[in-house]
Structures are given as C-alpha cells and as structure tokens.
Amino acid sequence: MTMETGKKAPKFKLPASNGETVSLMELRGQHVVIFFYPKDMTPTCTQQACDMRDAYSLFREENTVLLGISTDSVKSHQNFVAKKELPFLLLADEEHSVCEKYGVWQLKKLYGREYMGIVRSTFLIDKEGNLVREWRKVKVKGHAEEVLASVRELNG
C-alpha cells in the first residue's frame, strides 16, 4: 500500500517515551520524519535509531522533528531511549492502528514462519501536514543521510 504524496498524512495521537501524548496536528509548522521500525533493542532497529540519533542535530537545523514508532510499550521505549541516548521521541502503537493507517503493518515471513509485523518504513511530512515522500522496506545503511537530503531539498 502506498499513500499519495501531496495529500494529508494520516493523523494520529500516540503515547510517547517522555510520558506525554504526541499528535501529528501539534507538530504543524515543522517538517516531520516518522520512521516505523519492528522492535526496540534488536540489532537492525538499534542501528537505525542510532543513525537517526547521530544525524539528529542536522535534522533539527532543518526545522524537522524525528519520531520513531513501533508496537513496543512506552516502558520498552523508555529503556531503549535511555540505553542508546536517543534525543527524539519514540511512540508506542501497541494496537498497531497507526501502523495500519500508514500501511506498514503487513504479513512478514521469517524462517518459513508467517506473522504480522511492521515493515521498516519512513515518511517525510511537510509543515502543512502533507506527505512529501515515503520509503518502504528500508535498508538501514545510508538511510538517515538519504532522508536528511530529502529534508534539505524540501527546504530549498
């Protein structure tokens, strides 16, 4: 499922790793990068989060908010943030409703086993709340830089 660029990104309101609730509407006026990832503390997800962490100040210079979303609990997110010193919020989508809105909750296969889970994906949303770009089935290596380049392009 792909979403239409130029159209409003699906709205959401989710509990965050800082104990507050974050809604996409409240972030208007800033660009938003949302990266959906399968699981806290797993090797590839940790690499992705750390790559985003390492580029965080560059995203902030571009007036861009970074948000990570998985189906892990707020407590799990808090541990992940503390252990990896993540400067951005992780949002808990335990019911996977936001994952479904963004089309990232899909049937996956691992070692011949089928199960529902998050397909690693990233979305760039502009200051007005419109979807600018989406990356599906993300390969982590070089991804943070690629997303940052798109944000810079958006800012002209």
C-alpha positions as CSV (number, residue, x, y, z in Angstrom):
1,M,0.0,0.0,0.0
2,T,1.4,3.3,-0.9
3,M,0.0,6.7,0.1
4,E,-0.4,9.6,-2.1
5,T,2.3,12.2,-1.9
6,G,0.9,15.8,-1.7
7,K,-2.1,14.6,0.3
8,K,-2.5,15.0,4.1
9,A,-0.6,12.4,6.1
10,P,-2.9,10.2,8.3
11,K,-3.4,11.9,11.6
12,F,-2.5,10.2,14.9
13,K,-2.2,10.6,18.6
14,L,0.1,8.2,20.5
15,P,1.8,7.9,23.9
16,A,5.5,8.8,23.8
17,S,8.6,7.8,25.6
18,N,8.6,11.0,27.6
19,G,5.2,10.2,29.2
20,E,3.3,12.6,27.1
21,T,1.0,12.1,24.1
22,V,2.1,13.3,20.7
23,S,-0.2,14.2,17.8
24,L,0.7,14.9,14.3
25,M,-1.5,18.0,14.3
26,E,0.5,19.6,17.2
27,L,3.6,19.4,15.0
28,R,2.4,21.7,12.2
29,G,4.9,24.3,11.2
30,Q,7.7,21.9,11.3
31,H,8.7,19.0,9.0
32,V,8.2,15.6,10.5
33,V,10.1,12.4,9.8
34,I,8.4,9.3,11.1
35,F,10.3,6.1,11.0
36,F,8.4,2.9,11.7
37,Y,10.6,0.0,12.9
38,P,9.8,-3.5,14.1
39,K,11.3,-3.8,17.7
40,D,13.2,-1.9,20.3
41,M,16.8,-3.2,21.1
42,T,17.1,-5.5,18.1
43,P,20.3,-5.2,16.1
44,T,19.0,-3.6,12.9
45,C,16.4,-1.3,14.7
46,T,19.2,-0.2,17.1
47,Q,21.4,0.7,14.2
48,Q,18.6,2.6,12.5
49,A,17.8,4.5,15.7
50,C,21.5,5.3,16.4
51,D,21.9,6.5,12.8
52,M,19.0,8.9,13.3
53,R,20.4,9.9,16.7
54,D,23.7,10.7,15.1
55,A,22.1,12.9,12.4
56,Y,19.6,14.5,14.9
57,S,21.2,17.9,15.2
58,L,21.3,18.2,11.4
59,F,17.5,17.4,11.2
60,R,16.8,20.0,13.9
61,E,18.8,22.6,11.9
62,E,16.3,21.9,9.1
63,N,13.3,22.5,11.4
64,T,12.5,18.8,11.4
65,V,11.0,16.6,14.1
66,L,12.1,13.0,14.2
67,L,9.7,10.3,15.6
68,G,10.2,6.6,15.8
69,I,7.1,4.3,16.0
70,S,6.8,0.7,16.9
71,T,4.3,-1.6,18.6
72,D,6.5,-1.8,21.8
73,S,5.3,-0.3,25.1
74,V,6.1,3.1,26.4
75,K,8.2,1.4,29.1
76,S,10.2,-0.5,26.4
77,H,10.7,2.7,24.5
78,Q,11.9,4.5,27.7
79,N,14.5,1.8,28.2
80,F,15.6,2.0,24.6
81,V,15.9,5.8,24.7
82,A,17.9,5.6,28.0
83,K,20.3,2.9,26.8
84,K,21.0,4.4,23.4
85,E,20.7,8.1,24.4
86,L,18.1,8.8,21.8
87,P,17.3,12.5,21.6
88,F,13.9,12.1,19.9
89,L,10.6,10.6,21.0
90,L,9.6,7.0,20.4
91,L,5.8,6.5,20.1
92,A,4.0,3.4,21.3
93,D,1.5,2.0,18.8
94,E,0.6,-1.2,20.8
95,E,-2.7,-1.6,18.9
96,H,-0.9,-1.1,15.6
97,S,-3.7,1.3,14.5
98,V,-1.2,4.0,13.2
99,C,0.9,1.3,11.6
100,E,-2.2,0.2,9.7
101,K,-3.1,3.8,8.6
102,Y,0.4,4.1,7.1
103,G,0.3,0.7,5.5
104,V,3.3,-0.7,7.4
105,W,1.5,-3.4,9.3
106,Q,1.9,-6.4,6.9
107,L,2.3,-10.1,6.7
108,K,6.0,-11.0,7.1
109,K,8.0,-14.2,6.7
110,L,11.0,-15.2,8.8
111,Y,12.5,-18.7,8.6
112,G,9.3,-20.0,6.9
113,R,7.1,-18.6,9.6
114,E,4.4,-16.1,8.7
115,Y,3.3,-13.3,11.1
116,M,2.0,-9.8,11.1
117,G,4.6,-7.1,11.9
118,I,6.0,-3.7,10.9
119,V,7.7,-3.4,7.6
120,R,10.6,-0.8,8.2
121,S,9.4,2.4,6.5
122,T,10.0,6.1,6.8
123,F,7.7,9.1,5.9
124,L,8.5,12.7,5.4
125,I,5.7,15.1,6.1
126,D,5.9,18.9,5.4
127,K,5.0,21.8,7.6
128,E,1.4,21.7,6.5
129,G,0.9,18.0,7.3
130,N,1.2,16.7,3.7
131,L,3.1,13.6,2.8
132,V,6.2,14.6,0.8
133,R,8.0,11.2,0.4
134,E,7.8,7.7,1.6
135,W,10.5,5.0,1.9
136,R,9.2,1.4,2.1
137,K,11.2,-1.7,3.0
138,V,14.1,0.5,4.2
139,K,17.6,-0.7,4.2
140,V,19.3,0.9,7.2
141,K,22.8,1.6,5.8
142,G,22.8,5.2,4.5
143,H,19.1,5.8,5.1
144,A,19.4,8.6,7.7
145,E,21.6,10.6,5.2
146,E,19.1,9.9,2.4
147,V,16.2,11.2,4.5
148,L,18.2,14.2,5.5
149,A,19.0,15.0,1.9
150,S,15.2,14.9,1.1
151,V,14.5,17.3,4.0
152,R,17.2,19.7,2.8
153,E,15.7,19.5,-0.7
154,L,12.3,20.4,0.7
155,N,13.7,23.4,2.5
156,G,15.3,24.6,-0.8
